[in-house]
Amino acid sequence: MDKKKIDRINELGRIAKTRELTPEETEERQKLREEYIRFFRAGIRGELKGDNNNG
């Protein structure tokens, strides 16, 4: 997942602390979170399978 998307997730989180997100922002945040979770899980699966042979 690229840094811009992660930064956007964090930005929406900061906004949510100061005001209620619009329905569009809420939907965007949810989609970005789901993408992040898929990315994270794929990385963990790769580590568990030994796909990342760093040592």
mmCIF file of the N, C-alpha and C atoms, coordinates in Angstrom:
data_MODEL
# 
_entry.id   MODEL 
# 
loop_
_atom_site.group_PDB 
_atom_site.id 
_atom_site.type_symbol 
_atom_site.label_atom_id 
_atom_site.label_alt_id 
_atom_site.label_comp_id 
_atom_site.label_asym_id 
_atom_site.label_entity_id 
_atom_site.label_seq_id 
_atom_site.pdbx_PDB_ins_code 
_atom_site.Cartn_x 
_atom_site.Cartn_y 
_atom_site.Cartn_z 
_atom_site.occupancy 
_atom_site.B_iso_or_equiv 
_atom_site.pdbx_formal_charge 
_atom_site.auth_seq_id 
_atom_site.auth_comp_id 
_atom_site.auth_asym_id 
_atom_site.auth_atom_id 
_atom_site.pdbx_PDB_model_num 
ATOM 1   N N  . MET A 1 1  ? 0.863   -1.173  0.000  1.00 0.00 ? 1  MET A N  1 
ATOM 2   C CA . MET A 1 1  ? 0.000   0.000   0.000  1.00 0.00 ? 1  MET A CA 1 
ATOM 3   C C  . MET A 1 1  ? 0.901   1.224   0.000  1.00 0.00 ? 1  MET A C  1 
ATOM 4   N N  . ASP A 1 2  ? 0.572   2.182   -0.836 1.00 0.00 ? 2  ASP A N  1 
ATOM 5   C CA . ASP A 1 2  ? 1.453   3.336   -0.941 1.00 0.00 ? 2  ASP A CA 1 
ATOM 6   C C  . ASP A 1 2  ? 1.246   4.332   0.208  1.00 0.00 ? 2  ASP A C  1 
ATOM 7   N N  . LYS A 1 3  ? 2.263   5.125   0.423  1.00 0.00 ? 3  LYS A N  1 
ATOM 8   C CA . LYS A 1 3  ? 2.276   6.066   1.544  1.00 0.00 ? 3  LYS A CA 1 
ATOM 9   C C  . LYS A 1 3  ? 1.136   7.080   1.469  1.00 0.00 ? 3  LYS A C  1 
ATOM 10  N N  . LYS A 1 4  ? 0.747   7.488   0.273  1.00 0.00 ? 4  LYS A N  1 
ATOM 11  C CA . LYS A 1 4  ? -0.332  8.469   0.127  1.00 0.00 ? 4  LYS A CA 1 
ATOM 12  C C  . LYS A 1 4  ? -1.632  7.941   0.724  1.00 0.00 ? 4  LYS A C  1 
ATOM 13  N N  . LYS A 1 5  ? -1.914  6.660   0.513  1.00 0.00 ? 5  LYS A N  1 
ATOM 14  C CA . LYS A 1 5  ? -3.146  6.081   1.045  1.00 0.00 ? 5  LYS A CA 1 
ATOM 15  C C  . LYS A 1 5  ? -3.088  5.980   2.564  1.00 0.00 ? 5  LYS A C  1 
ATOM 16  N N  . ILE A 1 6  ? -1.946  5.588   3.087  1.00 0.00 ? 6  ILE A N  1 
ATOM 17  C CA . ILE A 1 6  ? -1.795  5.508   4.541  1.00 0.00 ? 6  ILE A CA 1 
ATOM 18  C C  . ILE A 1 6  ? -1.922  6.899   5.157  1.00 0.00 ? 6  ILE A C  1 
ATOM 19  N N  . ASP A 1 7  ? -1.311  7.875   4.514  1.00 0.00 ? 7  ASP A N  1 
ATOM 20  C CA . ASP A 1 7  ? -1.432  9.257   4.993  1.00 0.00 ? 7  ASP A CA 1 
ATOM 21  C C  . ASP A 1 7  ? -2.888  9.714   4.981  1.00 0.00 ? 7  ASP A C  1 
ATOM 22  N N  . ARG A 1 8  ? -3.630  9.312   3.968  1.00 0.00 ? 8  ARG A N  1 
ATOM 23  C CA . ARG A 1 8  ? -5.044  9.699   3.873  1.00 0.00 ? 8  ARG A CA 1 
ATOM 24  C C  . ARG A 1 8  ? -5.856  9.044   4.993  1.00 0.00 ? 8  ARG A C  1 
ATOM 25  N N  . ILE A 1 9  ? -5.582  7.779   5.296  1.00 0.00 ? 9  ILE A N  1 
ATOM 26  C CA . ILE A 1 9  ? -6.255  7.109   6.415  1.00 0.00 ? 9  ILE A CA 1 
ATOM 27  C C  . ILE A 1 9  ? -6.010  7.909   7.694  1.00 0.00 ? 9  ILE A C  1 
ATOM 28  N N  . ASN A 1 10 ? -4.756  8.282   7.918  1.00 0.00 ? 10 ASN A N  1 
ATOM 29  C CA . ASN A 1 10 ? -4.405  9.042   9.123  1.00 0.00 ? 10 ASN A CA 1 
ATOM 30  C C  . ASN A 1 10 ? -5.062  10.414  9.130  1.00 0.00 ? 10 ASN A C  1 
ATOM 31  N N  . GLU A 1 11 ? -5.102  11.056  7.973  1.00 0.00 ? 11 GLU A N  1 
ATOM 32  C CA . GLU A 1 11 ? -5.743  12.370  7.877  1.00 0.00 ? 11 GLU A CA 1 
ATOM 33  C C  . GLU A 1 11 ? -7.224  12.270  8.227  1.00 0.00 ? 11 GLU A C  1 
ATOM 34  N N  . LEU A 1 12 ? -7.899  11.275  7.694  1.00 0.00 ? 12 LEU A N  1 
ATOM 35  C CA . LEU A 1 12 ? -9.323  11.097  8.000  1.00 0.00 ? 12 LEU A CA 1 
ATOM 36  C C  . LEU A 1 12 ? -9.531  10.796  9.480  1.00 0.00 ? 12 LEU A C  1 
ATOM 37  N N  . GLY A 1 13 ? -8.602  10.066  10.078 1.00 0.00 ? 13 GLY A N  1 
ATOM 38  C CA . GLY A 1 13 ? -8.682  9.797   11.507 1.00 0.00 ? 13 GLY A CA 1 
ATOM 39  C C  . GLY A 1 13 ? -8.566  11.075  12.325 1.00 0.00 ? 13 GLY A C  1 
ATOM 40  N N  . ARG A 1 14 ? -7.646  11.946  11.932 1.00 0.00 ? 14 ARG A N  1 
ATOM 41  C CA . ARG A 1 14 ? -7.496  13.230  12.634 1.00 0.00 ? 14 ARG A CA 1 
ATOM 42  C C  . ARG A 1 14 ? -8.750  14.093  12.467 1.00 0.00 ? 14 ARG A C  1 
ATOM 43  N N  . ILE A 1 15 ? -9.292  14.106  11.260 1.00 0.00 ? 15 ILE A N  1 
ATOM 44  C CA . ILE A 1 15 ? -10.508 14.882  11.005 1.00 0.00 ? 15 ILE A CA 1 
ATOM 45  C C  . ILE A 1 15 ? -11.652 14.366  11.876 1.00 0.00 ? 15 ILE A C  1 
ATOM 46  N N  . ALA A 1 16 ? -11.759 13.037  11.966 1.00 0.00 ? 16 ALA A N  1 
ATOM 47  C CA . ALA A 1 16 ? -12.846 12.427  12.734 1.00 0.00 ? 16 ALA A CA 1 
ATOM 48  C C  . ALA A 1 16 ? -12.782 12.792  14.210 1.00 0.00 ? 16 ALA A C  1 
ATOM 49  N N  . LYS A 1 17 ? -11.594 13.132  14.698 1.00 0.00 ? 17 LYS A N  1 
ATOM 50  C CA . LYS A 1 17 ? -11.459 13.531  16.101 1.00 0.00 ? 17 LYS A CA 1 
ATOM 51  C C  . LYS A 1 17 ? -11.963 14.946  16.344 1.00 0.00 ? 17 LYS A C  1 
ATOM 52  N N  . THR A 1 18 ? -12.035 15.753  15.285 1.00 0.00 ? 18 THR A N  1 
ATOM 53  C CA . THR A 1 18 ? -12.453 17.143  15.459 1.00 0.00 ? 18 THR A CA 1 
ATOM 54  C C  . THR A 1 18 ? -13.880 17.408  15.004 1.00 0.00 ? 18 THR A C  1 
ATOM 55  N N  . ARG A 1 19 ? -14.371 16.573  14.085 1.00 0.00 ? 19 ARG A N  1 
ATOM 56  C CA . ARG A 1 19 ? -15.746 16.731  13.603 1.00 0.00 ? 19 ARG A CA 1 
ATOM 57  C C  . ARG A 1 19 ? -16.224 15.410  13.020 1.00 0.00 ? 19 ARG A C  1 
ATOM 58  N N  . GLU A 1 20 ? -17.505 15.332  12.785 1.00 0.00 ? 20 GLU A N  1 
ATOM 59  C CA . GLU A 1 20 ? -18.067 14.136  12.181 1.00 0.00 ? 20 GLU A CA 1 
ATOM 60  C C  . GLU A 1 20 ? -17.700 14.102  10.696 1.00 0.00 ? 20 GLU A C  1 
ATOM 61  N N  . LEU A 1 21 ? -17.285 12.926  10.232 1.00 0.00 ? 21 LEU A N  1 
ATOM 62  C CA . LEU A 1 21 ? -16.953 12.777  8.815  1.00 0.00 ? 21 LEU A CA 1 
ATOM 63  C C  . LEU A 1 21 ? -18.221 12.813  7.973  1.00 0.00 ? 21 LEU A C  1 
ATOM 64  N N  . THR A 1 22 ? -18.079 13.322  6.746  1.00 0.00 ? 22 THR A N  1 
ATOM 65  C CA . THR A 1 22 ? -19.203 13.282  5.813  1.00 0.00 ? 22 THR A CA 1 
ATOM 66  C C  . THR A 1 22 ? -19.421 11.836  5.398  1.00 0.00 ? 22 THR A C  1 
ATOM 67  N N  . PRO A 1 23 ? -20.576 11.506  4.852  1.00 0.00 ? 23 PRO A N  1 
ATOM 68  C CA . PRO A 1 23 ? -20.790 10.129  4.371  1.00 0.00 ? 23 PRO A CA 1 
ATOM 69  C C  . PRO A 1 23 ? -19.737 9.703   3.345  1.00 0.00 ? 23 PRO A C  1 
ATOM 70  N N  . GLU A 1 24 ? -19.306 10.637  2.493  1.00 0.00 ? 24 GLU A N  1 
ATOM 71  C CA . GLU A 1 24 ? -18.288 10.317  1.490  1.00 0.00 ? 24 GLU A CA 1 
ATOM 72  C C  . GLU A 1 24 ? -16.942 10.021  2.153  1.00 0.00 ? 24 GLU A C  1 
ATOM 73  N N  . GLU A 1 25 ? -16.590 10.813  3.163  1.00 0.00 ? 25 GLU A N  1 
ATOM 74  C CA . GLU A 1 25 ? -15.334 10.591  3.884  1.00 0.00 ? 25 GLU A CA 1 
ATOM 75  C C  . GLU A 1 25 ? -15.379 9.274   4.653  1.00 0.00 ? 25 GLU A C  1 
ATOM 76  N N  . THR A 1 26 ? -16.523 8.978   5.248  1.00 0.00 ? 26 THR A N  1 
ATOM 77  C CA . THR A 1 26 ? -16.674 7.728   5.985  1.00 0.00 ? 26 THR A CA 1 
ATOM 78  C C  . THR A 1 26 ? -16.501 6.539   5.051  1.00 0.00 ? 26 THR A C  1 
ATOM 79  N N  . GLU A 1 27 ? -17.109 6.606   3.887  1.00 0.00 ? 27 GLU A N  1 
ATOM 80  C CA . GLU A 1 27 ? -16.987 5.528   2.905  1.00 0.00 ? 27 GLU A CA 1 
ATOM 81  C C  . GLU A 1 27 ? -15.539 5.390   2.427  1.00 0.00 ? 27 GLU A C  1 
ATOM 82  N N  . GLU A 1 28 ? -14.897 6.524   2.146  1.00 0.00 ? 28 GLU A N  1 
ATOM 83  C CA . GLU A 1 28 ? -13.497 6.502   1.712  1.00 0.00 ? 28 GLU A CA 1 
ATOM 84  C C  . GLU A 1 28 ? -12.612 5.872   2.777  1.00 0.00 ? 28 GLU A C  1 
ATOM 85  N N  . ARG A 1 29 ? -12.827 6.278   4.030  1.00 0.00 ? 29 ARG A N  1 
ATOM 86  C CA . ARG A 1 29 ? -12.014 5.738   5.121  1.00 0.00 ? 29 ARG A CA 1 
ATOM 87  C C  . ARG A 1 29 ? -12.207 4.237   5.249  1.00 0.00 ? 29 ARG A C  1 
ATOM 88  N N  . GLN A 1 30 ? -13.442 3.781   5.131  1.00 0.00 ? 30 GLN A N  1 
ATOM 89  C CA . GLN A 1 30 ? -13.719 2.349   5.243  1.00 0.00 ? 30 GLN A CA 1 
ATOM 90  C C  . GLN A 1 30 ? -13.035 1.566   4.124  1.00 0.00 ? 30 GLN A C  1 
ATOM 91  N N  . LYS A 1 31 ? -13.107 2.067   2.894  1.00 0.00 ? 31 LYS A N  1 
ATOM 92  C CA . LYS A 1 31 ? -12.465 1.382   1.768  1.00 0.00 ? 31 LYS A CA 1 
ATOM 93  C C  . LYS A 1 31 ? -10.952 1.349   1.934  1.00 0.00 ? 31 LYS A C  1 
ATOM 94  N N  . LEU A 1 32 ? -10.366 2.457   2.384  1.00 0.00 ? 32 LEU A N  1 
ATOM 95  C CA . LEU A 1 32 ? -8.921  2.493   2.602  1.00 0.00 ? 32 LEU A CA 1 
ATOM 96  C C  . LEU A 1 32 ? -8.510  1.547   3.725  1.00 0.00 ? 32 LEU A C  1 
ATOM 97  N N  . ARG A 1 33 ? -9.292  1.488   4.779  1.00 0.00 ? 33 ARG A N  1 
ATOM 98  C CA . ARG A 1 33 ? -8.994  0.572   5.879  1.00 0.00 ? 33 ARG A CA 1 
ATOM 99  C C  . ARG A 1 33 ? -9.042  -0.883  5.414  1.00 0.00 ? 33 ARG A C  1 
ATOM 100 N N  . GLU A 1 34 ? -10.068 -1.219  4.629  1.00 0.00 ? 34 GLU A N  1 
ATOM 101 C CA . GLU A 1 34 ? -10.189 -2.585  4.117  1.00 0.00 ? 34 GLU A CA 1 
ATOM 102 C C  . GLU A 1 34 ? -8.995  -2.944  3.235  1.00 0.00 ? 34 GLU A C  1 
ATOM 103 N N  . GLU A 1 35 ? -8.574  -2.004  2.395  1.00 0.00 ? 35 GLU A N  1 
ATOM 104 C CA . GLU A 1 35 ? -7.414  -2.235  1.538  1.00 0.00 ? 35 GLU A CA 1 
ATOM 105 C C  . GLU A 1 35 ? -6.155  -2.426  2.390  1.00 0.00 ? 35 GLU A C  1 
ATOM 106 N N  . TYR A 1 36 ? -6.007  -1.606  3.425  1.00 0.00 ? 36 TYR A N  1 
ATOM 107 C CA . TYR A 1 36 ? -4.846  -1.715  4.305  1.00 0.00 ? 36 TYR A CA 1 
ATOM 108 C C  . TYR A 1 36 ? -4.829  -3.080  4.989  1.00 0.00 ? 36 TYR A C  1 
ATOM 109 N N  . ILE A 1 37 ? -5.967  -3.528  5.470  1.00 0.00 ? 37 ILE A N  1 
ATOM 110 C CA . ILE A 1 37 ? -6.044  -4.820  6.151  1.00 0.00 ? 37 ILE A CA 1 
ATOM 111 C C  . ILE A 1 37 ? -5.671  -5.950  5.194  1.00 0.00 ? 37 ILE A C  1 
ATOM 112 N N  . ARG A 1 38 ? -6.166  -5.896  3.942  1.00 0.00 ? 38 ARG A N  1 
ATOM 113 C CA . ARG A 1 38 ? -5.802  -6.923  2.952  1.00 0.00 ? 38 ARG A CA 1 
ATOM 114 C C  . ARG A 1 38 ? -4.288  -6.923  2.714  1.00 0.00 ? 38 ARG A C  1 
ATOM 115 N N  . PHE A 1 39 ? -3.718  -5.741  2.566  1.00 0.00 ? 39 PHE A N  1 
ATOM 116 C CA . PHE A 1 39 ? -2.280  -5.588  2.348  1.00 0.00 ? 39 PHE A CA 1 
ATOM 117 C C  . PHE A 1 39 ? -1.502  -6.154  3.535  1.00 0.00 ? 39 PHE A C  1 
ATOM 118 N N  . PHE A 1 40 ? -1.919  -5.806  4.743  1.00 0.00 ? 40 PHE A N  1 
ATOM 119 C CA . PHE A 1 40 ? -1.260  -6.267  5.955  1.00 0.00 ? 40 PHE A CA 1 
ATOM 120 C C  . PHE A 1 40 ? -1.329  -7.784  6.069  1.00 0.00 ? 40 PHE A C  1 
ATOM 121 N N  . ARG A 1 41 ? -2.502  -8.343  5.858  1.00 0.00 ? 41 ARG A N  1 
ATOM 122 C CA . ARG A 1 41 ? -2.676  -9.803  5.964  1.00 0.00 ? 41 ARG A CA 1 
ATOM 123 C C  . ARG A 1 41 ? -1.838  -10.534 4.926  1.00 0.00 ? 41 ARG A C  1 
ATOM 124 N N  . ALA A 1 42 ? -1.765  -10.003 3.717  1.00 0.00 ? 42 ALA A N  1 
ATOM 125 C CA . ALA A 1 42 ? -0.954  -10.632 2.676  1.00 0.00 ? 42 ALA A CA 1 
ATOM 126 C C  . ALA A 1 42 ? 0.513   -10.646 3.101  1.00 0.00 ? 42 ALA A C  1 
ATOM 127 N N  . GLY A 1 43 ? 0.983   -9.580  3.700  1.00 0.00 ? 43 GLY A N  1 
ATOM 128 C CA . GLY A 1 43 ? 2.355   -9.526  4.174  1.00 0.00 ? 43 GLY A CA 1 
ATOM 129 C C  . GLY A 1 43 ? 2.624   -10.520 5.281  1.00 0.00 ? 43 GLY A C  1 
ATOM 130 N N  . ILE A 1 44 ? 1.691   -10.634 6.191  1.00 0.00 ? 44 ILE A N  1 
ATOM 131 C CA . ILE A 1 44 ? 1.841   -11.591 7.295  1.00 0.00 ? 44 ILE A CA 1 
ATOM 132 C C  . ILE A 1 44 ? 1.835   -13.012 6.748  1.00 0.00 ? 44 ILE A C  1 
ATOM 133 N N  . ARG A 1 45 ? 0.928   -13.307 5.829  1.00 0.00 ? 45 ARG A N  1 
ATOM 134 C CA . ARG A 1 45 ? 0.883   -14.653 5.236  1.00 0.00 ? 45 ARG A CA 1 
ATOM 135 C C  . ARG A 1 45 ? 2.209   -14.970 4.551  1.00 0.00 ? 45 ARG A C  1 
ATOM 136 N N  . GLY A 1 46 ? 2.755   -13.989 3.857  1.00 0.00 ? 46 GLY A N  1 
ATOM 137 C CA . GLY A 1 46 ? 4.045   -14.200 3.205  1.00 0.00 ? 46 GLY A CA 1 
ATOM 138 C C  . GLY A 1 46 ? 5.139   -14.505 4.202  1.00 0.00 ? 46 GLY A C  1 
ATOM 139 N N  . GLU A 1 47 ? 5.137   -13.806 5.319  1.00 0.00 ? 47 GLU A N  1 
ATOM 140 C CA . GLU A 1 47 ? 6.127   -14.060 6.364  1.00 0.00 ? 47 GLU A CA 1 
ATOM 141 C C  . GLU A 1 47 ? 5.949   -15.466 6.930  1.00 0.00 ? 47 GLU A C  1 
ATOM 142 N N  . LEU A 1 48 ? 4.719   -15.854 7.188  1.00 0.00 ? 48 LEU A N  1 
ATOM 143 C CA . LEU A 1 48 ? 4.464   -17.171 7.777  1.00 0.00 ? 48 LEU A CA 1 
ATOM 144 C C  . LEU A 1 48 ? 4.826   -18.317 6.823  1.00 0.00 ? 48 LEU A C  1 
ATOM 145 N N  . LYS A 1 49 ? 4.650   -18.057 5.536  1.00 0.00 ? 49 LYS A N  1 
ATOM 146 C CA . LYS A 1 49 ? 4.992   -19.077 4.540  1.00 0.00 ? 49 LYS A CA 1 
ATOM 147 C C  . LYS A 1 49 ? 6.478   -19.104 4.241  1.00 0.00 ? 49 LYS A C  1 
ATOM 148 N N  . GLY A 1 50 ? 7.205   -18.111 4.706  1.00 0.00 ? 50 GLY A N  1 
ATOM 149 C CA . GLY A 1 50 ? 8.628   -18.049 4.464  1.00 0.00 ? 50 GLY A CA 1 
ATOM 150 C C  . GLY A 1 50 ? 8.981   -17.444 3.125  1.00 0.00 ? 50 GLY A C  1 
ATOM 151 N N  . ASP A 1 51 ? 8.034   -16.721 2.541  1.00 0.00 ? 51 ASP A N  1 
ATOM 152 C CA . ASP A 1 51 ? 8.282   -16.090 1.240  1.00 0.00 ? 51 ASP A CA 1 
ATOM 153 C C  . ASP A 1 51 ? 9.326   -14.997 1.335  1.00 0.00 ? 51 ASP A C  1 
ATOM 154 N N  . ASN A 1 52 ? 9.520   -14.455 2.504  1.00 0.00 ? 52 ASN A N  1 
ATOM 155 C CA . ASN A 1 52 ? 10.490  -13.381 2.700  1.00 0.00 ? 52 ASN A CA 1 
ATOM 156 C C  . ASN A 1 52 ? 11.710  -13.977 3.377  1.00 0.00 ? 52 ASN A C  1 
ATOM 157 N N  . ASN A 1 53 ? 12.647  -14.464 2.607  1.00 0.00 ? 53 ASN A N  1 
ATOM 158 C CA . ASN A 1 53 ? 13.821  -15.171 3.141  1.00 0.00 ? 53 ASN A CA 1 
ATOM 159 C C  . ASN A 1 53 ? 14.940  -14.199 3.478  1.00 0.00 ? 53 ASN A C  1 
ATOM 160 N N  . ASN A 1 54 ? 14.769  -13.505 4.576  1.00 0.00 ? 54 ASN A N  1 
ATOM 161 C CA . ASN A 1 54 ? 15.779  -12.541 5.001  1.00 0.00 ? 54 ASN A CA 1 
ATOM 162 C C  . ASN A 1 54 ? 16.773  -13.135 5.979  1.00 0.00 ? 54 ASN A C  1 
ATOM 163 N N  . GLY A 1 55 ? 16.688  -14.385 6.233  1.00 0.00 ? 55 GLY A N  1 
ATOM 164 C CA . GLY A 1 55 ? 17.672  -14.924 7.165  1.00 0.00 ? 55 GLY A CA 1 
ATOM 165 C C  . GLY A 1 55 ? 17.176  -16.106 7.801  1.00 0.00 ? 55 GLY A C  1 
# 
